[in-house]
Amino acid sequence: MFRTLFLMALVSTIVVVTQGRGHHKSEYGRHMTAQNVTYDGKSLFINGRRLPYWLREVPDIIFRSDNEPYKIVQMMKDEKLFAPQGGPIILAQIENEYNHIQLAYEEKGVSYVQWAANMAVALNVGVPWVMCKQRDAPDPVINACNGRHCGDTFSGPNKPYKPAIWTENWTAQYRVHGDPPSQRSAEDIAFSIARFFSKGGNLVNYYMVRAILGGDPNVEKLNEFHEIRTFEKLGTNLCAAFITNNHTTDAATINFRGTNYFLPPHSISVLPDCKTLVYNTQSIVSQHNSRNYERSPIANNFQWEMFNEAIPTTKKMDVYQNIPAELYSLLKDTTDYAWYTTSFELAPEDLPIKPGVLPILRIMSLGHTMVAFVNGDLVGTAHGTHEEKSFDFQRPVQLRVGTNYISILAGTVGLPVQDLLFSSFDSGAYMEHRYAGPKSISIIALNTGTRDITTNMWGHRVGLRGEGMKVFSDEGSLKAKWKPLSPVPRPLSWYRTRFVTPEGTGPVAIRMTGMGKGMMWINGKNIGRHWMNFLSPLGKPTQSEFHIPRSFLNPQDNLLVIFEEEPLAPVQVEILNVNRDTICSFIAENDPPNVNSWVSRRGNFHPIVPYIGPQASLMCAPGKKIMTVEFASFGNPSGYCGEYILGTCNAVATKQIVEQECLGKETCSVALNRVMFNQNGADPCPEILVKTLAIQVRCS
């Protein structure tokens, strides 16, 4: 078993003053015992903690630059996690895609790369070091590829003695609020991996796939779309071939060493002995499944209660200053929310006289979100986007003669990250200089003109009252004065209920239908933000269901607390059981057998199963059996797992055959044998030369 753990050692974690075995202490009083290092694609975590916020406030710090306060000093070597020490780490990474932003730092960027490489190598951890997307990675650090199609986009190692490594194979783009679903097919992933290895690649990460191919391939370009890459070891019978059809729509039959091989569009066939077709990237014969959400019959007897956040005025605020404070610095990553309040006086002659004309409240914000109130009444909400955090809020408001109060609840949805797939405010160089929060506030269309109240003296308070009381916990919820749901929901409301632990042992989720934006807690544990009213271009929320870890649930009774920014009530919220009990297979007659049908002996591949041909293999989760055949068709069915439909051709005996082979079993296989499916030896549709078998069953 090829086991890999990548240490994504960004040069970025801890400001160290004293050092000890796996222990760090900064002058800011924080301690970290380095026992568990993980990487989520963007940030380094030590013991489950992201790169800490307080690094942002270290004097003179410049992230990802040749800058003393930013450099890491102690690594994981003391914890004996590297392979030569008996640990699981076989490859270590220093920095990540720095090449994209290096020019912004001028000469300090160049020296930083050299320093990072030298520092890493000098640690003598005993495993190779890589830099992703760093063309000038200094020796002996290996420059590696990140992306979707490194077989075509990677120019290769910058020295001939370095291996070709693909450290991030992007299975899909992560979704941000406002995004539609992002999906990348298994076939495209398989094609890109095979393409990379056919060009001499050595390792692809995220799948822990490796290839050991001796020497450079012999490349035979047949035409613009078709090529054959062959690896052979002189003096032996060892041979491997990759046959490529790079045409996106047309299939092809390619002759290789006297044998014809059929290749679907945009596919690669793998012949590990240059004779036997064991895999084609477009012919995925593995089992598929469909995620099902089912309302729990016992967990949804909710009895909701609520209490409202008070809208503050300028009185009893925590911090006062002439202009609104920058939001990140105010929050210090302790909460999403902070209040900004101010007041101003209006005389009768300031207000418009003409009926139907109202003053306009204008707030220019650097992001990310905002809920605005005037004299305690909701004026509106606004937010930026992932690509453009800033936004301009303008709403008509009812003002009065005398004192008027403006209260703004500003919010963030996280700290800046480097994101090279989006050219956004929170991407790239100098991330420590990103800002958020209200920047400029004014009242437009007064009789006396526009009044700028940006420098009007502002009160600030970090966090919500409910957060301070910890009303999301059993103990804290007793401190609030809860009341029954109001027939007219109010903004900034907390909702609580109790629910019975859902039946079974499978995954659990909560569906937030009918809600706007806020947060959710289960038994005092935060399960994330919901943002149902930020719709994707498809007109749907980016995410509607949210995972509830079973470990968060009590044996029977549970507390659910929701904070909601919008004037909405949780009357459509529901607890769901989640399963993947719908399993499917979709194979064609010209698909190769399962790759596990073969074994290699002395460079030649031999079958180890009685039937060599495509077959549908289905397997339920442990403890479950196939109870229902929901769909079965041999002919030309179409669709996807959970949504198959009959075509114009169907062998009517198909479902009966599948039921006979599979019902009551944990696992079953159905050979794609035309003779078996044809009734009385008659082909129901001989005009369809290559037929397909689609099966969908339900486990229970």
C-alpha positions in Angstrom: 0.0 0.0 0.0 1.5 3.3 -1.1 1.1 5.6 1.9 1.8 9.3 1.6 1.5 12.2 3.9 2.5 15.5 2.6 3.7 18.1 5.1 2.6 21.3 3.5 5.2 23.3 5.5 4.4 26.9 4.5 7.1 29.1 5.9 4.5 30.9 7.9 3.4 29.5 11.2 4.8 30.6 14.5 6.8 33.5 15.8 9.2 31.7 18.1 11.1 33.1 21.0 11.9 30.0 23.0 12.3 26.6 21.5 11.9 23.1 22.9 10.9 19.7 21.8 7.8 20.2 19.6 6.9 23.2 21.7 6.7 26.9 20.7 6.1 30.0 22.7 5.8 33.4 21.2 6.2 36.8 22.8 2.5 37.1 22.5 2.0 34.3 25.1 0.6 31.7 22.8 1.8 28.1 23.1 1.6 25.4 20.5 2.6 21.7 20.8 3.3 20.5 17.3 1.7 17.1 17.2 -0.5 17.1 14.2 0.1 19.0 11.0 -2.5 19.1 8.2 -3.1 21.3 5.2 -6.5 22.2 3.7 -5.3 23.4 0.4 -4.7 27.0 1.5 -3.6 27.1 5.2 -1.3 25.2 7.5 -3.0 23.8 10.7 -1.0 22.7 13.7 -3.1 20.7 16.2 -6.2 21.8 14.3 -5.4 25.5 14.5 -5.1 27.7 11.4 -2.3 30.1 11.0 -3.2 32.4 14.0 -4.7 35.8 13.6 -2.2 37.5 15.9 0.5 37.0 13.4 -1.2 39.8 11.4 -0.5 42.2 14.2 3.2 41.4 14.7 5.0 44.7 14.1 6.6 45.0 10.6 5.4 41.6 9.6 5.1 40.9 5.8 3.5 37.5 5.0 5.4 35.3 2.6 8.4 37.6 2.2 12.0 37.7 3.3 10.8 39.1 6.6 12.2 38.0 10.0 8.9 38.0 12.0 7.3 35.7 9.5 9.8 32.9 9.3 9.2 29.5 10.9 12.0 28.2 13.1 10.9 24.8 14.5 9.5 22.1 12.3 8.1 18.7 12.8 11.4 16.9 12.9 11.4 16.9 16.7 8.1 14.9 16.6 9.8 12.2 14.5 7.2 12.3 11.8 9.5 11.9 8.8 10.0 8.6 7.1 13.7 8.1 8.1 12.6 8.5 11.7 9.8 5.9 11.3 7.1 8.5 10.6 4.6 8.7 7.7 6.0 11.8 5.9 7.8 10.9 2.7 7.6 14.3 1.0 7.7 17.8 2.4 6.5 21.0 0.7 7.9 24.5 1.4 5.7 27.4 0.2 2.8 27.1 -2.2 2.4 28.7 -5.7 4.6 31.7 -4.6 5.7 32.2 -8.2 2.3 33.9 -8.9 3.0 36.8 -6.4 6.8 36.8 -6.3 7.2 39.8 -8.5 5.2 42.0 -6.1 8.0 41.6 -3.5 10.7 42.4 -6.0 14.2 41.4 -4.8 12.8 40.3 -1.4 10.7 37.7 -3.2 13.8 36.2 -4.9 15.7 36.1 -1.6 12.7 34.7 0.2 12.5 31.7 -2.2 16.2 31.1 -1.7 16.0 31.4 2.0 12.9 29.1 2.2 14.7 26.4 0.2 17.9 26.7 2.2 16.1 26.7 5.5 14.1 23.6 4.6 17.0 21.6 3.2 19.2 22.6 6.2 16.7 20.9 8.5 17.9 17.5 7.3 14.5 15.9 7.6 15.6 13.1 5.2 12.8 13.4 2.6 12.7 15.4 -0.6 11.4 19.0 -0.6 9.1 20.4 -3.2 7.8 23.9 -4.2 4.5 24.0 -6.1 4.4 26.2 -9.2 7.9 27.6 -8.5 9.8 27.5 -11.8 13.1 28.6 -10.2 12.9 26.2 -7.2 16.6 26.1 -6.0 18.4 22.8 -5.9 17.7 20.3 -4.5 14.1 21.4 -4.0 11.8 20.0 -6.7 9.5 22.3 -8.7 6.1 20.6 -8.8 2.8 21.2 -10.6 -0.7 22.1 -9.3 -3.7 22.1 -11.5 -6.2 20.0 -13.5 -4.2 18.9 -16.5 -0.5 18.9 -15.5 0.2 16.4 -18.3 -0.2 19.3 -20.7 0.4 22.4 -18.6 3.5 21.4 -16.7 6.7 22.2 -18.5 8.5 19.7 -16.4 11.2 19.8 -13.7 13.7 22.6 -14.0 16.6 20.1 -13.9 16.8 16.7 -15.7 17.6 14.8 -12.5 14.5 15.9 -10.7 11.3 13.8 -10.8 8.0 15.1 -12.3 5.6 15.6 -9.4 2.0 16.7 -9.4 1.2 17.8 -5.9 -2.4 19.1 -6.3 -4.8 17.4 -8.7 -7.8 19.7 -8.5 -10.8 17.4 -8.4 -13.1 20.4 -8.6 -13.1 24.1 -7.7 -14.1 24.6 -4.1 -17.4 26.5 -3.8 -17.8 29.9 -2.4 -21.0 31.7 -1.5 -22.8 32.5 -4.6 -21.2 29.7 -6.7 -23.2 27.1 -8.7 -22.2 23.5 -8.1 -18.6 22.7 -9.3 -18.1 19.2 -10.7 -15.3 17.4 -12.5 -16.0 14.0 -13.9 -14.1 10.9 -12.8 -13.3 10.3 -16.5 -11.6 13.7 -16.9 -9.6 13.1 -13.7 -8.6 9.6 -15.0 -7.6 11.1 -18.4 -5.4 13.8 -16.8 -3.6 11.3 -14.5 -2.9 8.9 -17.3 -1.8 11.7 -19.5 0.7 12.9 -16.9 2.1 9.4 -16.4 2.3 8.8 -20.1 4.7 11.8 -20.3 7.0 10.5 -17.7 5.2 11.8 -14.5 6.3 10.1 -11.3 3.6 11.0 -8.7 0.2 12.5 -8.5 -1.0 13.7 -5.1 -4.6 13.7 -3.6 -4.9 10.2 -5.0 -1.6 8.8 -3.8 -0.9 7.5 -7.3 2.6 6.7 -8.4 4.2 5.4 -11.5 7.6 3.9 -12.0 8.4 4.1 -15.7 12.0 3.7 -16.7 13.4 6.2 -19.1 11.8 8.5 -21.6 8.8 7.2 -23.7 8.9 6.5 -27.4 6.3 8.9 -28.8 4.4 8.0 -32.0 2.3 10.9 -33.2 -0.3 9.4 -35.5 -2.1 12.7 -36.2 -3.3 15.8 -34.5 -5.4 13.9 -32.0 -3.9 10.4 -31.7 -0.6 9.3 -30.3 1.0 6.3 -28.7 3.6 6.5 -25.9 5.6 3.4 -25.2 8.0 2.6 -22.3 10.3 -0.4 -22.8 13.3 -1.7 -20.9 16.0 -2.9 -23.2 16.9 -6.6 -22.8 13.7 -7.5 -21.0 10.1 -8.1 -22.0 8.9 -5.2 -19.8 6.7 -2.8 -21.8 3.9 -0.4 -21.1 1.9 1.7 -23.6 -0.5 4.6 -23.4 -2.7 5.1 -26.4 -4.3 8.5 -26.6 -7.4 9.8 -28.4 -7.4 13.6 -27.6 -10.4 14.4 -29.8 -13.2 15.7 -27.6 -16.2 14.3 -29.6 -15.0 11.5 -32.0 -14.1 7.9 -31.0 -11.2 6.2 -32.8 -9.9 2.7 -33.5 -6.1 2.7 -33.4 -3.9 -0.1 -34.5 -0.9 -0.9 -32.2 1.4 -3.7 -33.0 -1.1 -5.5 -35.1 -4.1 -5.2 -32.8 -7.0 -2.7 -33.1 -8.0 -0.8 -30.0 -11.2 1.2 -29.7 -10.9 4.5 -27.8 -13.8 6.7 -26.8 -13.4 10.4 -27.3 -11.0 12.2 -24.9 -9.6 9.0 -23.5 -6.4 7.1 -22.9 -6.1 3.3 -22.9 -3.5 1.7 -20.7 -1.7 -1.5 -21.9 0.7 -2.4 -19.1 2.3 -5.2 -21.2 1.8 -3.4 -24.5 -0.8 -6.1 -25.4 -3.6 -6.3 -22.8 -6.1 -3.4 -22.5 -6.7 -3.2 -18.7 -8.0 0.4 -18.4 -9.5 3.1 -20.5 -10.0 6.5 -18.8 -13.5 7.1 -20.4 -14.8 3.7 -19.4 -15.2 3.9 -15.7 -16.7 0.6 -14.7 -16.6 1.2 -11.0 -19.7 1.5 -8.9 -21.4 4.9 -8.7 -23.7 6.1 -5.9 -26.3 8.8 -5.2 -26.5 10.7 -1.9 -30.0 10.6 -0.5 -31.5 13.0 2.1 -34.4 11.6 4.0 -36.4 13.5 6.7 -36.0 11.9 10.0 -39.4 10.7 11.3 -38.4 11.3 15.0 -36.1 14.3 15.0 -38.3 17.0 13.6 -40.9 17.6 16.4 -39.6 21.1 17.0 -40.9 23.6 19.6 -39.1 26.8 18.6 -38.4 29.7 21.0 -36.7 33.0 20.2 -35.1 36.1 21.6 -33.9 39.2 19.7 -30.6 41.0 19.8 -31.0 44.6 21.0 -30.1 47.3 18.5 -27.5 49.4 20.3 -27.3 53.2 20.1 -24.2 55.2 20.9 -24.5 54.5 24.6 -22.4 52.0 26.5 -20.3 51.0 23.5 -16.8 49.4 24.2 -14.6 51.6 22.0 -15.1 55.1 20.6 -13.1 56.8 17.9 -13.6 59.5 15.3 -13.9 57.1 12.3 -15.2 53.5 11.9 -12.4 51.1 12.9 -11.1 48.6 10.4 -13.1 45.4 10.9 -10.4 42.7 10.9 -8.3 44.6 13.5 -11.5 45.1 15.5 -12.6 41.5 15.5 -9.2 39.8 15.8 -10.8 36.6 14.5 -12.9 36.2 17.6 -16.3 36.5 15.9 -17.9 37.4 12.6 -19.7 40.4 13.9 -19.1 44.0 15.2 -21.4 46.9 15.9 -20.7 50.4 14.6 -23.0 53.2 16.0 -23.2 56.9 15.7 -25.8 59.7 16.1 -26.4 63.1 14.5 -28.9 66.0 14.9 -31.3 67.3 12.3 -33.2 70.5 12.3 -36.6 70.9 10.6 -35.1 72.7 7.7 -32.7 69.7 7.0 -35.5 67.3 6.1 -37.2 67.2 2.7 -40.6 68.8 2.5 -41.9 67.3 -0.7 -44.1 64.3 -0.2 -42.5 61.0 -1.2 -39.0 62.3 -1.0 -36.8 60.7 1.6 -33.1 61.1 2.6 -30.8 58.3 1.4 -28.4 56.5 3.8 -25.2 55.6 1.8 -22.6 53.3 3.2 -19.5 52.4 1.3 -18.0 49.2 2.8 -14.9 47.2 2.2 -16.8 44.0 3.0 -18.0 41.5 3.7 -21.6 41.9 5.0 -23.7 44.4 6.7 -27.1 44.9 8.4 -28.1 48.5 8.8 -30.6 50.1 11.2 -31.8 53.7 11.6 -33.4 54.6 14.9 -33.7 50.9 15.7 -35.6 50.0 12.5 -34.1 47.7 9.8 -33.1 49.6 6.7 -31.6 46.7 4.8 -28.7 44.2 4.3 -25.9 44.1 1.8 -22.8 42.1 1.0 -19.9 41.8 -1.4 -18.9 38.8 -3.3 -15.9 36.5 -3.3 -14.5 38.3 -6.4 -15.3 41.9 -5.1 -15.6 42.3 -1.3 -16.5 46.0 -1.4 -20.0 47.2 -1.9 -22.1 50.4 -1.9 -25.3 50.4 0.1 -27.9 53.0 -0.5 -31.5 53.0 1.0 -34.1 55.6 1.6 -34.6 56.2 5.4 -37.1 57.8 7.7 -35.3 60.4 9.7 -36.7 62.7 12.4 -36.1 66.2 13.8 -33.6 65.9 16.7 -31.3 63.0 17.4 -31.0 60.1 14.9 -29.1 56.9 15.5 -27.4 54.7 12.9 -26.4 51.2 13.9 -24.5 49.0 11.6 -23.8 45.3 12.2 -20.8 44.6 10.1 -19.6 41.0 9.4 -16.9 39.0 7.8 -17.0 35.5 6.4 -13.4 34.6 7.1 -9.9 36.0 6.8 -8.1 36.6 3.5 -6.5 33.7 1.7 -4.3 33.4 -1.4 -6.7 32.4 -4.2 -5.1 32.3 -7.6 -8.2 31.1 -9.3 -9.9 34.4 -8.5 -8.6 37.8 -9.1 -10.1 39.3 -6.0 -9.5 41.7 -3.2 -8.5 38.9 -0.8 -6.0 37.3 -3.1 -2.3 37.5 -3.9 0.5 39.4 -2.2 0.4 41.4 1.0 -2.6 39.6 2.5 -1.8 41.2 5.9 -2.9 44.5 4.4 -6.4 43.5 3.5 -9.2 45.6 5.1 -12.9 45.2 5.7 -15.8 47.1 7.3 -17.6 50.4 6.8 -15.3 53.0 5.1 -17.6 56.0 4.3 -21.0 56.9 5.6 -23.2 59.8 4.5 -26.8 61.0 4.3 -27.8 62.1 0.8 -30.7 64.2 -0.3 -31.2 66.4 2.7 -32.5 69.9 2.1 -29.2 71.2 3.2 -27.2 68.8 0.9 -25.2 65.7 1.7 -23.9 65.2 5.2 -20.8 63.1 5.6 -20.9 61.4 9.0 -17.8 59.3 8.5 -15.9 61.4 11.1 -18.9 61.8 13.4 -17.5 59.8 16.3 -18.3 56.1 16.2 -19.0 53.6 19.0 -17.8 50.0 18.5 -18.7 46.7 20.1 -17.3 43.3 19.1 -19.7 40.4 18.9 -23.4 39.8 19.6 -25.1 39.8 23.0 -26.1 36.2 22.4 -22.5 35.2 21.7 -21.3 36.8 24.9 -24.0 34.9 26.8 -23.2 31.7 24.9 -26.9 31.1 24.3 -26.0 28.3 21.9 -24.9 26.1 24.9 -27.2 24.4 27.5 -25.8 26.6 30.3 -25.8 29.8 28.3 -29.3 29.4 26.9 -30.7 29.6 30.4 -29.5 33.2 30.6 -31.7 34.5 27.8 -35.4 35.4 28.0 -36.9 33.1 25.4 -40.4 33.6 24.1 -42.6 31.8 21.5 -42.1 32.6 17.8 -43.4 36.0 16.8 -45.9 35.9 13.9 -43.8 38.7 12.3 -40.1 37.7 12.4 -37.5 40.3 13.4 -33.9 40.6 12.2 -31.0 39.5 14.4 -33.0 36.8 16.1 -31.8 33.7 18.0 -33.9 30.5 17.8 -33.6 27.4 19.9 -35.3 24.1 20.0 -34.6 20.6 21.2 -34.7 17.4 19.0 -34.4 13.7 19.4 -31.3 12.1 18.0 -32.1 10.7 14.6 -32.4 7.0 14.2 -29.6 4.8 12.9 -25.9 5.3 12.8 -25.5 7.0 9.5 -24.6 10.7 8.7 -27.0 13.4 9.8 -27.6 16.8 8.2 -29.8 19.9 8.7 -31.6 21.6 5.8 -32.0 25.3 6.2 -34.8 26.0 3.8 -36.5 29.4 4.4 -33.6 31.0 6.2 -31.3 33.8 5.2 -27.9 34.2 6.7 -26.4 33.3 10.1 -24.9 30.5 12.1 -25.9 27.1 13.6 -25.0 25.3 16.8 -25.6 21.7 17.9 -25.2 21.1 21.7 -23.0 24.2 21.9 -20.8 23.2 18.9 -20.7 25.5 15.9 -21.5 23.7 12.6 -20.9 26.7 10.3 -22.6 29.6 8.6 -25.7 29.3 6.5 -26.3 31.8 3.7 -29.4 30.7 2.0 -30.4 34.0 0.4 -27.1 34.4 -1.5 -28.2 32.7 -4.7 -26.0 31.2 -7.4 -26.6 32.1 -11.0 -28.9 29.0 -11.1 -31.3 30.8 -8.6 -30.5 28.4 -5.8 -28.4 28.7 -2.6 -24.8 27.5 -2.9 -25.4 25.1 0.0 -28.7 24.1 1.6 -27.7 21.0 3.7 -25.1 21.1 6.5 -23.4 18.1 8.1 -24.0 17.4 11.8 -21.3 15.1 13.0 -22.8 12.2 15.0 -20.1 12.8 17.6 -21.8 16.2 18.3 -25.1 14.5 19.2 -26.2 13.3 22.6 -27.7 9.8 23.0 -31.2 11.1 23.0 -31.9 14.9 23.5 -30.1 17.7 21.7 -30.1 21.5 21.6 -30.3 23.3 18.3 -29.6 27.0 18.2 -29.8 29.2 15.1 -28.7 32.9 14.8 -30.5 34.5 11.8 -29.6 38.0 10.5 -32.7 38.4 8.3 -36.3 38.7 9.5 -37.0 35.0 8.9 -38.2 32.2 11.1 -37.0 28.5 11.0 -40.4 27.0 10.2 -39.1 25.0 7.3 -35.8 23.8 8.9 -35.5 20.0 9.1 -33.2 17.3 10.3 -32.2 14.7 7.7 -30.7 11.2 7.6 -28.1 11.0 4.8 -27.2 7.8 3.0 -25.6 6.5 -0.1 -27.9 3.4 -0.3 -28.6 4.1 -4.0 -25.8 2.4 -5.9 -25.4 2.1 -9.7 -23.4 0.7 -12.5 -23.3 2.0 -16.1 -21.2 0.0 -18.5 -21.0 -0.6 -22.3 -20.1 -3.7 -24.3 -16.8 -2.2 -25.5 -15.7 -1.3 -22.0 -12.6 -3.2 -20.7 -13.0 -5.6 -17.8 -12.4 -4.4 -14.3 -8.7 -3.7 -13.8 -8.7 -6.3 -10.9 -9.4 -9.0 -13.5 -5.7 -9.3 -14.3 -2.5 -10.2 -12.6 1.0 -9.6 -13.8 3.5 -12.5 -14.1 7.0 -11.8 -15.5 5.8 -8.8 -17.6 2.7 -10.5 -19.0 -0.9 -10.0 -17.8 -3.1 -13.0 -17.2 -6.8 -13.2 -16.3 -7.7 -14.3 -12.8 -11.5 -14.4 -13.2 -13.6 -16.8 -15.3 -15.3 -14.1 -17.3 -13.1 -11.6 -19.1 -15.4 -8.8 -20.2 -17.2 -5.8 -18.8 -19.5 -6.6 -15.8 -21.5 -4.5 -13.4 -20.2 -4.9 -9.9 -22.3 -3.6 -7.0 -21.5 -3.6 -3.2 -23.6 -2.2 -0.4 -22.2 -0.6 2.7 -21.3 -3.0 5.5 -24.3 -4.5 7.2 -26.7 -3.7 4.3 -28.1 -5.8 1.5 -29.6 -5.2 -1.9 -33.3 -5.0 -1.3 -34.7 -3.4 -4.4 -33.8 -3.2 -8.1 -35.0 0.3 -8.9 -33.8 0.4 -12.6 -32.3 -2.1 -15.0 -32.0 -1.8 -18.7 -29.8 -3.4 -21.4 -30.0 -1.4 -24.6 -29.5 2.4 -24.8 -30.5 3.8 -21.4 -29.2 7.3 -20.4 -28.9 9.5 -17.4 -26.9 9.2 -14.2 -27.1 7.4 -10.9 -30.5 8.3 -9.3 -31.9 9.5 -12.6 -31.7 6.8 -15.2 -34.2 6.7 -18.0 -35.1 4.1 -20.7 -34.0 4.6 -24.2 -35.6 3.4 -27.4 -34.1 -0.1 -26.9 -34.5 -2.3 -23.9 -34.2 -6.0 -23.3 -37.3 -6.7 -21.2 -35.6 -9.5 -19.3 -33.0 -7.2 -17.8 -34.6 -6.4 -14.5 -35.5 -10.0 -13.8 -31.9 -11.1 -14.5 -30.5 -8.4 -12.2 -33.0 -9.3 -9.4 -32.0 -13.0 -9.7 -28.3 -12.1 -9.4 -28.5 -9.4 -6.8 -31.5 -9.4 -4.4 -30.7 -10.2 -0.8 -26.9 -10.0 -1.4 -24.3 -7.6 0.0 -22.5 -7.7 -3.3 -23.2 -9.0 -6.8 -21.8 -9.0 -10.3 -23.8 -9.0 -13.6 -21.8 -9.9 -16.7 -22.6 -7.8 -19.7 -23.3 -10.8 -21.9 -25.6 -10.1 -24.9 -26.7 -13.7 -25.2 -28.0 -13.7 -21.6 -30.1 -10.6 -22.1 -31.5 -11.4 -25.5 -34.8 -13.2 -25.2 -35.1 -16.4 -27.2 -31.8 -15.5 -28.9 -33.4 -12.5 -30.6 -31.7 -9.1 -30.4 -34.4 -6.5 -29.6 -32.6 -3.8 -31.5 -29.8 -5.1 -33.8 -29.3 -1.6 -35.2 -27.6 -0.6 -32.0 -24.2 -2.1 -32.4 -22.8 -1.3 -28.9 -25.3 -1.7 -26.1 -25.2 -0.4 -22.6 -26.3 -1.9 -19.3 -27.6 0.5 -16.6 -28.4 -0.8 -13.1 -29.7 1.1 -10.0 -30.4 -0.8 -6.8 -31.3 0.2 -3.3 -29.5 -1.2 -0.2 -31.1 -1.5 3.2 
